[in-house]
Every structure is written in structure tokens, then in C-alpha cells.
Amino acid sequence: MIILGSIFLLIIGVLMLCFPNVAYSIAESWKSDTSGEPSGLYKIHIRIGGIACSFVGIAGIIAGLLL
């Protein structure tokens, strides 16, 4: 079960890292009346979160395989 959750986190992290506009459209675009693009700072923030999710996913996979 740990490995399945870790794989999910890894996939979400890679998607956040590679496609921050998709994360914006899913999570934040409905809150705004304007139909603009996310700011550069938001993209950096999402990519940092994607890196963190990826690292946690990789660590979980490794821990699941070792236990």
C-alpha cells in the first residue's frame, strides 16, 4: 500500500513539475473571474511543490521496497 501511494505521489509530482498550467487550471482557475495565465511566481511555487512530491514519492518507493 505504501508503494502504491508513493507511485501516486511521484506521478503527481512529475505532472506538477512539467505542467504547472494544468495544476493552475485544476486548482486555482475557478477562483478567478479573469481567464489569464498563472503568474511566474505561481509556476515556480508549483514546480517546487512538484519536486518535493517527487522526492517523497521516490523515498516512499525505496522504503516500501526495503521493508
C-alpha positions, 0 to 999 in steps of 0.5 A, a space after each residue: 500500500 505504501 508503494 502504491 501511494 508513493 507511485 501516486 505521489 511521484 506521478 503527481 509530482 512529475 505532472 506538477 513539475 512539467 505542467 504547472 498550467 494544468 495544476 493552475 487550471 485544476 486548482 486555482 482557475 475557478 477562483 478567478 473571474 479573469 481567464 489569464 495565465 498563472 503568474 511566474 511566481 505561481 509556476 515556480 511555487 508549483 514546480 517546487 511543490 512538484 519536486 518535493 512530491 517527487 522526492 517523497 514519492 521516490 523515498 516512499 518507493 525505496 522504503 516500501 521496497 526495503 521493508 
